[in-house]
Amino acid sequence: MIAGMLGYGLAAIAFAGLALLALASWRGRIEGGLLLLAVLLSAAWAGVSAWDVSTPGGLRFSPTLELLRDAAWLTFLGRVTPAGQGNLGALRRLLAFAPAMVVLVFGLPTTLGADAVQASPAVLRAMVYGGLISAIAAFVFLEQIYRGLRTDHRRAVRPLVIGIGGIFAYDLFLYSHAMLFQLLEPNLWAARGFVNLLAVPLLLLAARRNPSWSVDVFVSRHVTFYGTSLLGIGVYFLFMAVVGYWLKVLGREWGPVLQAVFFFGAGGLLAWTLFSPAARGRLKVFIAKHFYANKYDYREQWLGLTGSLSAPDADPDLSRRGLRALAELLEAEAGVLWQRRGAKSGDGLERTAVLGEVDDVPSVLSEDDAVVDFMKSRQWIVNVGEAVREPQSHPGLDLPDWVEAMDSRSLLVPLTAGETLWAVAALIRPRRVGKLNYEDIDLLRVAGTQVAAVLAQGEADRLLAESRQFEACNRFAASSRHKSDPEFVDDLVATVENSVQRMQRLLEQLKRGQGADVTERVDVARALAEIAAHHRDRKPAPEVQAVHPGLRLKVSRDRFLAVVGHLVTNAQDATQADGYVRIGASVKNGGLKVWVEDNGAGMDEEFVRTRLFRPFDSTKGTQGMGIGAYQARQFVEALGGEASVTSEIGSGTRFELTFPGARVELADGGAGQQPEPALEEHGRQAAGG
């Protein structure tokens, strides 16, 4: 009796609360009005049933309200079906409401006419038959509703199908049992209130997911959180009671012991769940996802991002275009993008785009940078302020100094293409993000993947274009035209074929990105002198700075001459005739630095970072192929060294190739050894100080 009162009483309170929310949110549509009527009658029926259970006679008033409740739910379900919407004709629309009329016509005269203190057999029969008809009709309607929707729309009505289906499934079981045994089982009747109570959250979720019913339910997030928590705790206690009773019955003399152990373990599990931040966080995310409107209109955001990336008048540089699209998405005041250099792993990520005013950030993020390593392993979005204040919120991330120096309102976003971390974007002071939540994270992950795909495709297109240009250049270099005069052709063909062979070897090496096939001990002083002599037909003639005569470099002589010669040609192209072009070499810490400098036009930082090392990207129009700097960097990096450039508009350029000590030999034959102080000083003087 007490269990029945409690179950029906809680169900009445829950349905009444849902009715108040629905009434406050109703916008006048028929579906919303029918849902409101069904919920109100359910609340009244549950409240009266709780009263009836507590009285000796029982079932005095609830049968009539139960029939009204069933008819209201059948009317609502009939209206929501395709037939009830009028999609299948007027006759089928009328038939959609027939089950509700049958229940009322069949049962109400009997229940309303009964005036006995205790329910008569006729009233019980009306309840049983009315309940069975209602349950069967409800299942038919729910099947029509669910099957009539497209697959992507079924999610919205699934809570309704489960909630109402659960209520009427229990009624079908209860009244089938009553018909079979000619009585209503008291325990089954008492448990019915709890079944209806558990259906209320599902009905609330269904109303929230279907705004077309014009029941725009809103509940405070705190109220929903604590209400859901209390409901979950109640269900958990009910489960504990059932299992405890089962252990007592089956355990016999061990029953009390098993009960005590079970209740202690279950209580500890419940306490751990209640006080676990992770569990509470998951519950909040579940409530926010299922009971509240999305923070973002994802369709609108997706279309906006796609438009920013594909607009015909957008920035031609894909890095800046992708960064600007991300910044506009969250209304960030500034941003930085580091992008992987080519498809090779190990090169790190190079800063390729900057928007707005940004504090000093590294130009290159190495592969072992803490942020790069963290994003490759976890693909998390880093909330800089939270990571600084609460390091445990980003486990495994050891913040580098440059991140700690950033604005605390910054976000670091991984841009992944497949399994590859293609780029990292820093969004500075995004105005649309306060405390980073799951919706911000979902939006940034999807947007980051889209931008990464665009960047990866752009890089693939660039590499394909370069390959085709190499192929075209190779074919051009291999062709020679013969004149009809043999005496004129003999010497010309021999010279051209020799040049063609050297160019073919050079282009094949560039395409493979490999070092030279033949390694020699190149006399650096003699090689630089040869290069200077070869370029003295143009002004300004190159000047060779003092180079130690015993210095040897273990490389391909042809490639070394070609690479440094290209740099000298570029310097001459950029310098007035009255300027200077100087070449030289210096030794320090066992390595060799070969340099070419001029006082010509110079280059800005943007050009050096984004265009200088791209093949076939020349500022000299038809006068150059644009492979000099690219060839130099490919050559020295294949040997384990590096290329660097220092340049300033109007002040000239200094290009340095640094070769590792293993490639260097001094006069006494020692490979890569520390030079004598006099030699090191000599190298500094040769380099101009």
VOFI-66954 format. One record per residue (C-alpha): y, x, z; chain; residue number from 1. Coordinates in steps of 0.5 Angstrom, whole numbers, plus 500, padded with zeros to 3 digits. Each point is the difference from the previous one (the first is absolute). Layout:
// residues N
- Y, X, Z, A, NUM
...
This chain:
// residues 689
- 500, 500, 500, A, 1
- 505, 506, 502, A, 2
- 498, 504, 494, A, 3
- 501, 493, 495, A, 4
- 507, 499, 504, A, 5
- 502, 507, 499, A, 6
- 498, 501, 492, A, 7
- 503, 493, 498, A, 8
- 506, 501, 504, A, 9
- 502, 507, 497, A, 10
- 498, 497, 493, A, 11
- 505, 495, 502, A, 12
- 506, 505, 502, A, 13
- 498, 504, 494, A, 14
- 501, 494, 495, A, 15
- 506, 498, 503, A, 16
- 503, 507, 499, A, 17
- 498, 500, 493, A, 18
- 503, 493, 499, A, 19
- 507, 502, 503, A, 20
- 500, 506, 495, A, 21
- 498, 496, 494, A, 22
- 505, 494, 502, A, 23
- 506, 505, 501, A, 24
- 498, 503, 493, A, 25
- 498, 494, 496, A, 26
- 504, 500, 493, A, 27
- 498, 493, 498, A, 28
- 494, 501, 496, A, 29
- 495, 495, 500, A, 30
- 494, 506, 501, A, 31
- 505, 502, 506, A, 32
- 500, 493, 503, A, 33
- 493, 499, 500, A, 34
- 498, 506, 503, A, 35
- 505, 499, 506, A, 36
- 497, 493, 501, A, 37
- 493, 503, 500, A, 38
- 502, 505, 505, A, 39
- 504, 495, 504, A, 40
- 494, 495, 501, A, 41
- 495, 506, 501, A, 42
- 505, 502, 506, A, 43
- 500, 493, 503, A, 44
- 492, 499, 499, A, 45
- 499, 507, 503, A, 46
- 504, 498, 506, A, 47
- 497, 493, 501, A, 48
- 493, 503, 499, A, 49
- 502, 505, 506, A, 50
- 502, 494, 504, A, 51
- 493, 496, 498, A, 52
- 496, 506, 502, A, 53
- 503, 500, 507, A, 54
- 499, 492, 501, A, 55
- 493, 497, 502, A, 56
- 499, 495, 494, A, 57
- 502, 505, 495, A, 58
- 502, 499, 492, A, 59
- 505, 494, 502, A, 60
- 506, 502, 495, A, 61
- 498, 506, 496, A, 62
- 495, 497, 495, A, 63
- 506, 496, 497, A, 64
- 504, 506, 500, A, 65
- 494, 504, 497, A, 66
- 500, 495, 494, A, 67
- 507, 501, 499, A, 68
- 500, 507, 500, A, 69
- 494, 501, 495, A, 70
- 504, 495, 496, A, 71
- 506, 504, 500, A, 72
- 497, 507, 498, A, 73
- 496, 496, 495, A, 74
- 506, 498, 497, A, 75
- 504, 507, 500, A, 76
- 494, 503, 497, A, 77
- 499, 495, 495, A, 78
- 507, 501, 498, A, 79
- 500, 507, 499, A, 80
- 494, 500, 495, A, 81
- 501, 500, 493, A, 82
- 498, 492, 500, A, 83
- 505, 499, 505, A, 84
- 506, 504, 496, A, 85
- 499, 495, 494, A, 86
- 497, 505, 496, A, 87
- 493, 496, 498, A, 88
- 503, 493, 499, A, 89
- 503, 494, 504, A, 90
- 493, 498, 502, A, 91
- 497, 506, 502, A, 92
- 507, 501, 504, A, 93
- 498, 493, 504, A, 94
- 493, 502, 501, A, 95
- 503, 507, 504, A, 96
- 502, 495, 505, A, 97
- 494, 496, 501, A, 98
- 496, 503, 505, A, 99
- 506, 500, 505, A, 100
- 500, 492, 499, A, 101
- 493, 499, 501, A, 102
- 500, 504, 506, A, 103
- 506, 495, 503, A, 104
- 497, 494, 497, A, 105
- 493, 501, 503, A, 106
- 502, 503, 507, A, 107
- 506, 497, 502, A, 108
- 498, 493, 501, A, 109
- 495, 502, 504, A, 110
- 503, 505, 505, A, 111
- 507, 496, 500, A, 112
- 496, 493, 502, A, 113
- 496, 504, 506, A, 114
- 503, 498, 507, A, 115
- 494, 502, 504, A, 116
- 501, 506, 505, A, 117
- 495, 504, 497, A, 118
- 498, 501, 493, A, 119
- 496, 495, 497, A, 120
- 494, 502, 495, A, 121
- 504, 497, 494, A, 122
- 506, 505, 502, A, 123
- 495, 506, 500, A, 124
- 497, 498, 493, A, 125
- 507, 499, 497, A, 126
- 502, 507, 503, A, 127
- 493, 503, 497, A, 128
- 501, 497, 494, A, 129
- 507, 501, 499, A, 130
- 499, 507, 502, A, 131
- 495, 501, 495, A, 132
- 503, 497, 494, A, 133
- 507, 504, 502, A, 134
- 496, 507, 500, A, 135
- 496, 499, 494, A, 136
- 507, 498, 496, A, 137
- 504, 506, 503, A, 138
- 494, 504, 497, A, 139
- 501, 497, 493, A, 140
- 508, 501, 501, A, 141
- 500, 507, 502, A, 142
- 495, 502, 495, A, 143
- 504, 497, 494, A, 144
- 507, 503, 503, A, 145
- 496, 507, 500, A, 146
- 497, 500, 494, A, 147
- 506, 497, 496, A, 148
- 504, 506, 502, A, 149
- 500, 506, 496, A, 150
- 497, 506, 503, A, 151
- 507, 504, 502, A, 152
- 502, 493, 503, A, 153
- 494, 499, 505, A, 154
- 503, 504, 505, A, 155
- 505, 495, 502, A, 156
- 495, 494, 502, A, 157
- 495, 504, 503, A, 158
- 502, 499, 507, A, 159
- 501, 493, 498, A, 160
- 493, 500, 498, A, 161
- 497, 504, 506, A, 162
- 504, 496, 505, A, 163
- 499, 493, 498, A, 164
- 493, 501, 497, A, 165
- 498, 503, 507, A, 166
- 503, 494, 504, A, 167
- 496, 495, 495, A, 168
- 494, 505, 500, A, 169
- 499, 499, 507, A, 170
- 501, 492, 500, A, 171
- 495, 500, 495, A, 172
- 495, 504, 505, A, 173
- 502, 496, 506, A, 174
- 499, 493, 496, A, 175
- 494, 502, 497, A, 176
- 497, 502, 507, A, 177
- 503, 493, 502, A, 178
- 497, 496, 495, A, 179
- 493, 504, 501, A, 180
- 499, 499, 507, A, 181
- 504, 493, 501, A, 182
- 505, 504, 505, A, 183
- 506, 504, 500, A, 184
- 498, 507, 504, A, 185
- 506, 501, 505, A, 186
- 500, 508, 499, A, 187
- 501, 499, 493, A, 188
- 505, 495, 501, A, 189
- 504, 505, 505, A, 190
- 499, 506, 495, A, 191
- 504, 496, 495, A, 192
- 507, 501, 503, A, 193
- 499, 507, 500, A, 194
- 498, 500, 492, A, 195
- 506, 496, 498, A, 196
- 504, 505, 505, A, 197
- 497, 506, 495, A, 198
- 502, 496, 494, A, 199
- 508, 500, 502, A, 200
- 502, 507, 498, A, 201
- 496, 499, 493, A, 202
- 504, 494, 499, A, 203
- 507, 504, 502, A, 204
- 498, 505, 495, A, 205
- 498, 495, 494, A, 206
- 507, 497, 501, A, 207
- 503, 507, 500, A, 208
- 497, 502, 494, A, 209
- 502, 493, 496, A, 210
- 507, 499, 500, A, 211
- 499, 495, 494, A, 212
- 498, 495, 506, A, 213
- 507, 501, 502, A, 214
- 498, 502, 507, A, 215
- 503, 507, 501, A, 216
- 498, 501, 507, A, 217
- 503, 506, 504, A, 218
- 498, 502, 507, A, 219
- 503, 506, 503, A, 220
- 496, 506, 499, A, 221
- 500, 502, 508, A, 222
- 498, 492, 501, A, 223
- 495, 501, 495, A, 224
- 497, 507, 502, A, 225
- 499, 498, 507, A, 226
- 498, 493, 498, A, 227
- 494, 503, 496, A, 228
- 499, 505, 505, A, 229
- 499, 495, 505, A, 230
- 495, 496, 495, A, 231
- 496, 506, 499, A, 232
- 499, 501, 507, A, 233
- 498, 493, 501, A, 234
- 495, 500, 495, A, 235
- 498, 507, 503, A, 236
- 499, 497, 507, A, 237
- 496, 494, 497, A, 238
- 495, 505, 496, A, 239
- 499, 504, 507, A, 240
- 499, 493, 503, A, 241
- 494, 498, 495, A, 242
- 497, 507, 500, A, 243
- 500, 501, 508, A, 244
- 497, 493, 500, A, 245
- 495, 502, 495, A, 246
- 498, 506, 504, A, 247
- 500, 496, 507, A, 248
- 495, 496, 496, A, 249
- 495, 505, 497, A, 250
- 501, 505, 505, A, 251
- 497, 496, 506, A, 252
- 500, 505, 506, A, 253
- 504, 505, 496, A, 254
- 505, 495, 498, A, 255
- 505, 502, 505, A, 256
- 500, 507, 499, A, 257
- 500, 499, 492, A, 258
- 506, 495, 501, A, 259
- 504, 505, 504, A, 260
- 499, 506, 496, A, 261
- 502, 496, 494, A, 262
- 506, 497, 503, A, 263
- 502, 507, 502, A, 264
- 499, 503, 493, A, 265
- 503, 494, 497, A, 266
- 506, 500, 504, A, 267
- 501, 508, 499, A, 268
- 500, 499, 493, A, 269
- 505, 494, 500, A, 270
- 505, 504, 505, A, 271
- 499, 506, 495, A, 272
- 502, 496, 494, A, 273
- 506, 496, 503, A, 274
- 503, 507, 502, A, 275
- 499, 504, 494, A, 276
- 506, 501, 496, A, 277
- 495, 501, 494, A, 278
- 497, 493, 501, A, 279
- 507, 497, 501, A, 280
- 503, 503, 494, A, 281
- 494, 497, 496, A, 282
- 501, 493, 503, A, 283
- 508, 500, 498, A, 284
- 498, 502, 493, A, 285
- 495, 495, 499, A, 286
- 505, 495, 503, A, 287
- 506, 502, 495, A, 288
- 496, 500, 494, A, 289
- 497, 493, 501, A, 290
- 505, 496, 504, A, 291
- 507, 503, 497, A, 292
- 503, 501, 493, A, 293
- 500, 507, 497, A, 294
- 506, 504, 501, A, 295
- 500, 502, 493, A, 296
- 499, 496, 494, A, 297
- 495, 504, 497, A, 298
- 500, 497, 493, A, 299
- 508, 501, 500, A, 300
- 499, 508, 503, A, 301
- 495, 501, 495, A, 302
- 504, 498, 494, A, 303
- 506, 503, 502, A, 304
- 496, 507, 501, A, 305
- 497, 499, 493, A, 306
- 507, 499, 497, A, 307
- 503, 506, 503, A, 308
- 494, 504, 498, A, 309
- 500, 498, 493, A, 310
- 508, 498, 498, A, 311
- 502, 502, 493, A, 312
- 506, 503, 503, A, 313
- 497, 503, 506, A, 314
- 501, 508, 502, A, 315
- 495, 504, 495, A, 316
- 498, 504, 506, A, 317
- 494, 497, 502, A, 318
- 500, 503, 507, A, 319
- 508, 498, 501, A, 320
- 498, 493, 497, A, 321
- 494, 499, 505, A, 322
- 504, 502, 506, A, 323
- 505, 496, 499, A, 324
- 495, 494, 499, A, 325
- 498, 501, 507, A, 326
- 506, 501, 503, A, 327
- 503, 493, 497, A, 328
- 494, 497, 502, A, 329
- 502, 501, 508, A, 330
- 507, 501, 499, A, 331
- 500, 508, 502, A, 332
- 506, 503, 500, A, 333
- 497, 507, 497, A, 334
- 493, 503, 498, A, 335
- 496, 506, 498, A, 336
- 494, 501, 496, A, 337
- 495, 505, 500, A, 338
- 495, 500, 494, A, 339
- 494, 504, 499, A, 340
- 501, 505, 494, A, 341
- 495, 499, 495, A, 342
- 493, 498, 501, A, 343
- 498, 506, 504, A, 344
- 499, 500, 507, A, 345
- 502, 505, 504, A, 346
- 507, 500, 497, A, 347
- 503, 496, 505, A, 348
- 506, 495, 499, A, 349
- 506, 501, 497, A, 350
- 507, 497, 502, A, 351
- 502, 496, 493, A, 352
- 505, 495, 502, A, 353
- 505, 499, 505, A, 354
- 504, 494, 501, A, 355
- 506, 499, 505, A, 356
- 502, 505, 505, A, 357
- 494, 503, 503, A, 358
- 500, 506, 505, A, 359
- 497, 506, 499, A, 360
- 492, 499, 498, A, 361
- 495, 505, 497, A, 362
- 500, 501, 492, A, 363
- 493, 500, 500, A, 364
- 494, 497, 505, A, 365
- 494, 505, 500, A, 366
- 493, 497, 500, A, 367
- 499, 502, 508, A, 368
- 507, 497, 502, A, 369
- 498, 495, 506, A, 370
- 503, 494, 496, A, 371
- 496, 501, 494, A, 372
- 494, 502, 503, A, 373
- 501, 493, 505, A, 374
- 501, 496, 494, A, 375
- 495, 503, 496, A, 376
- 495, 498, 505, A, 377
- 502, 494, 503, A, 378
- 505, 497, 495, A, 379
- 505, 497, 505, A, 380
- 507, 499, 500, A, 381
- 504, 504, 505, A, 382
- 505, 497, 504, A, 383
- 504, 506, 502, A, 384
- 504, 497, 506, A, 385
- 493, 497, 503, A, 386
- 496, 507, 498, A, 387
- 506, 504, 504, A, 388
- 500, 495, 506, A, 389
- 493, 499, 501, A, 390
- 495, 505, 496, A, 391
- 494, 496, 502, A, 392
- 502, 495, 495, A, 393
- 498, 505, 495, A, 394
- 494, 503, 502, A, 395
- 499, 507, 497, A, 396
- 507, 501, 497, A, 397
- 504, 506, 503, A, 398
- 507, 499, 497, A, 399
- 503, 506, 497, A, 400
- 507, 501, 501, A, 401
- 503, 497, 494, A, 402
- 497, 493, 502, A, 403
- 503, 501, 507, A, 404
- 507, 501, 497, A, 405
- 500, 494, 496, A, 406
- 503, 494, 502, A, 407
- 496, 496, 505, A, 408
- 500, 494, 495, A, 409
- 497, 503, 494, A, 410
- 493, 499, 497, A, 411
- 495, 504, 497, A, 412
- 496, 497, 495, A, 413
- 494, 502, 496, A, 414
- 499, 499, 493, A, 415
- 493, 500, 498, A, 416
- 497, 500, 493, A, 417
- 492, 498, 501, A, 418
- 498, 505, 506, A, 419
- 506, 505, 498, A, 420
- 506, 501, 504, A, 421
- 505, 500, 494, A, 422
- 506, 500, 504, A, 423
- 504, 499, 506, A, 424
- 506, 496, 501, A, 425
- 505, 500, 506, A, 426
- 504, 494, 500, A, 427
- 507, 501, 505, A, 428
- 502, 494, 504, A, 429
- 497, 494, 496, A, 430
- 504, 494, 502, A, 431
- 494, 495, 499, A, 432
- 496, 504, 505, A, 433
- 501, 499, 508, A, 434
- 494, 502, 504, A, 435
- 494, 501, 494, A, 436
- 495, 494, 500, A, 437
- 494, 499, 496, A, 438
- 504, 496, 495, A, 439
- 504, 506, 498, A, 440
- 494, 505, 500, A, 441
- 497, 495, 495, A, 442
- 506, 500, 496, A, 443
- 501, 507, 500, A, 444
- 493, 502, 499, A, 445
- 499, 496, 493, A, 446
- 507, 502, 498, A, 447
- 498, 507, 501, A, 448
- 494, 499, 496, A, 449
- 504, 497, 494, A, 450
- 505, 506, 500, A, 451
- 494, 505, 501, A, 452
- 497, 497, 494, A, 453
- 506, 500, 496, A, 454
- 501, 508, 502, A, 455
- 493, 502, 498, A, 456
- 501, 496, 493, A, 457
- 506, 504, 499, A, 458
- 497, 506, 502, A, 459
- 494, 499, 495, A, 460
- 505, 498, 494, A, 461
- 504, 507, 501, A, 462
- 493, 504, 500, A, 463
- 498, 496, 494, A, 464
- 506, 501, 497, A, 465
- 500, 508, 501, A, 466
- 493, 501, 498, A, 467
- 502, 496, 493, A, 468
- 506, 505, 500, A, 469
- 496, 506, 501, A, 470
- 495, 498, 495, A, 471
- 506, 499, 495, A, 472
- 503, 507, 501, A, 473
- 493, 503, 500, A, 474
- 499, 497, 493, A, 475
- 507, 502, 498, A, 476
- 499, 507, 502, A, 477
- 493, 501, 497, A, 478
- 503, 498, 493, A, 479
- 503, 505, 495, A, 480
- 503, 499, 493, A, 481
- 498, 505, 494, A, 482
- 505, 501, 495, A, 483
- 497, 502, 493, A, 484
- 502, 507, 500, A, 485
- 495, 504, 503, A, 486
- 504, 506, 501, A, 487
- 505, 496, 504, A, 488
- 494, 497, 504, A, 489
- 496, 506, 502, A, 490
- 505, 502, 506, A, 491
- 502, 494, 502, A, 492
- 493, 496, 501, A, 493
- 498, 506, 504, A, 494
- 506, 499, 505, A, 495
- 500, 493, 500, A, 496
- 492, 500, 501, A, 497
- 501, 505, 506, A, 498
- 506, 495, 503, A, 499
- 495, 494, 499, A, 500
- 495, 503, 504, A, 501
- 504, 502, 506, A, 502
- 503, 493, 500, A, 503
- 493, 496, 499, A, 504
- 498, 504, 506, A, 505
- 506, 499, 504, A, 506
- 500, 492, 499, A, 507
- 492, 500, 501, A, 508
- 502, 503, 507, A, 509
- 506, 496, 501, A, 510
- 495, 493, 499, A, 511
- 495, 503, 505, A, 512
- 505, 502, 505, A, 513
- 496, 507, 501, A, 514
- 501, 507, 500, A, 515
- 499, 505, 495, A, 516
- 493, 502, 498, A, 517
- 502, 507, 499, A, 518
- 503, 504, 506, A, 519
- 503, 507, 499, A, 520
- 504, 504, 505, A, 521
- 507, 499, 497, A, 522
- 505, 505, 501, A, 523
- 506, 496, 503, A, 524
- 506, 504, 498, A, 525
- 497, 502, 493, A, 526
- 499, 492, 499, A, 527
- 507, 498, 502, A, 528
- 503, 505, 496, A, 529
- 496, 498, 494, A, 530
- 502, 493, 501, A, 531
- 507, 502, 501, A, 532
- 500, 504, 493, A, 533
- 497, 494, 497, A, 534
- 506, 495, 502, A, 535
- 505, 505, 498, A, 536
- 502, 497, 494, A, 537
- 503, 494, 503, A, 538
- 506, 500, 505, A, 539
- 501, 501, 506, A, 540
- 494, 506, 499, A, 541
- 496, 500, 506, A, 542
- 501, 506, 505, A, 543
- 494, 503, 504, A, 544
- 501, 501, 507, A, 545
- 496, 506, 503, A, 546
- 493, 499, 501, A, 547
- 495, 505, 503, A, 548
- 497, 504, 495, A, 549
- 493, 500, 503, A, 550
- 499, 492, 501, A, 551
- 495, 497, 497, A, 552
- 498, 492, 499, A, 553
- 493, 498, 499, A, 554
- 501, 494, 495, A, 555
- 499, 499, 493, A, 556
- 506, 504, 496, A, 557
- 501, 495, 494, A, 558
- 501, 494, 505, A, 559
- 504, 504, 505, A, 560
- 505, 502, 494, A, 561
- 500, 493, 497, A, 562
- 502, 497, 507, A, 563
- 505, 505, 502, A, 564
- 503, 500, 493, A, 565
- 500, 492, 500, A, 566
- 505, 501, 506, A, 567
- 504, 505, 497, A, 568
- 501, 496, 494, A, 569
- 502, 494, 504, A, 570
- 505, 504, 504, A, 571
- 503, 502, 494, A, 572
- 501, 493, 497, A, 573
- 503, 498, 506, A, 574
- 505, 506, 501, A, 575
- 506, 502, 496, A, 576
- 500, 506, 496, A, 577
- 505, 504, 505, A, 578
- 495, 498, 506, A, 579
- 494, 504, 502, A, 580
- 493, 499, 500, A, 581
- 496, 504, 505, A, 582
- 492, 501, 501, A, 583
- 497, 504, 505, A, 584
- 494, 501, 505, A, 585
- 500, 501, 508, A, 586
- 494, 501, 505, A, 587
- 500, 498, 507, A, 588
- 494, 499, 505, A, 589
- 495, 502, 494, A, 590
- 502, 494, 495, A, 591
- 504, 501, 494, A, 592
- 506, 496, 498, A, 593
- 503, 500, 493, A, 594
- 506, 497, 499, A, 595
- 505, 497, 494, A, 596
- 507, 499, 502, A, 597
- 506, 498, 496, A, 598
- 508, 497, 501, A, 599
- 499, 495, 495, A, 600
- 501, 492, 500, A, 601
- 495, 499, 506, A, 602
- 496, 494, 502, A, 603
- 501, 494, 505, A, 604
- 495, 499, 505, A, 605
- 498, 493, 497, A, 606
- 498, 504, 494, A, 607
- 496, 506, 503, A, 608
- 496, 495, 504, A, 609
- 498, 494, 495, A, 610
- 501, 504, 493, A, 611
- 500, 507, 500, A, 612
- 492, 501, 501, A, 613
- 498, 494, 495, A, 614
- 498, 503, 493, A, 615
- 503, 497, 494, A, 616
- 506, 498, 504, A, 617
- 506, 504, 497, A, 618
- 507, 500, 501, A, 619
- 501, 504, 494, A, 620
- 499, 495, 494, A, 621
- 496, 503, 494, A, 622
- 501, 507, 503, A, 623
- 495, 500, 505, A, 624
- 493, 497, 502, A, 625
- 501, 500, 507, A, 626
- 494, 503, 502, A, 627
- 503, 507, 503, A, 628
- 500, 498, 507, A, 629
- 494, 496, 500, A, 630
- 496, 506, 497, A, 631
- 503, 504, 505, A, 632
- 498, 496, 506, A, 633
- 493, 499, 497, A, 634
- 499, 507, 499, A, 635
- 502, 503, 507, A, 636
- 497, 494, 504, A, 637
- 493, 501, 496, A, 638
- 500, 507, 503, A, 639
- 502, 498, 507, A, 640
- 507, 501, 500, A, 641
- 506, 495, 500, A, 642
- 506, 499, 496, A, 643
- 507, 498, 503, A, 644
- 507, 499, 497, A, 645
- 507, 501, 503, A, 646
- 506, 497, 495, A, 647
- 507, 497, 501, A, 648
- 504, 497, 495, A, 649
- 505, 505, 497, A, 650
- 497, 506, 504, A, 651
- 493, 501, 496, A, 652
- 493, 500, 502, A, 653
- 495, 505, 503, A, 654
- 493, 499, 498, A, 655
- 494, 503, 505, A, 656
- 493, 501, 498, A, 657
- 496, 503, 507, A, 658
- 493, 503, 499, A, 659
- 496, 501, 505, A, 660
- 498, 507, 503, A, 661
- 493, 499, 497, A, 662
- 503, 501, 493, A, 663
- 505, 506, 502, A, 664
- 498, 507, 500, A, 665
- 505, 506, 501, A, 666
- 500, 507, 497, A, 667
- 494, 503, 505, A, 668
- 495, 494, 498, A, 669
- 501, 496, 506, A, 670
- 499, 493, 499, A, 671
- 505, 495, 504, A, 672
- 502, 505, 505, A, 673
- 506, 500, 504, A, 674
- 505, 504, 496, A, 675
- 504, 506, 503, A, 676
- 507, 498, 503, A, 677
- 503, 504, 494, A, 678
- 497, 496, 495, A, 679
- 501, 494, 504, A, 680
- 508, 502, 500, A, 681
- 499, 502, 493, A, 682
- 498, 493, 498, A, 683
- 505, 496, 504, A, 684
- 506, 505, 496, A, 685
- 496, 498, 494, A, 686
- 501, 493, 501, A, 687
- 507, 500, 501, A, 688
- 500, 501, 508, A, 689
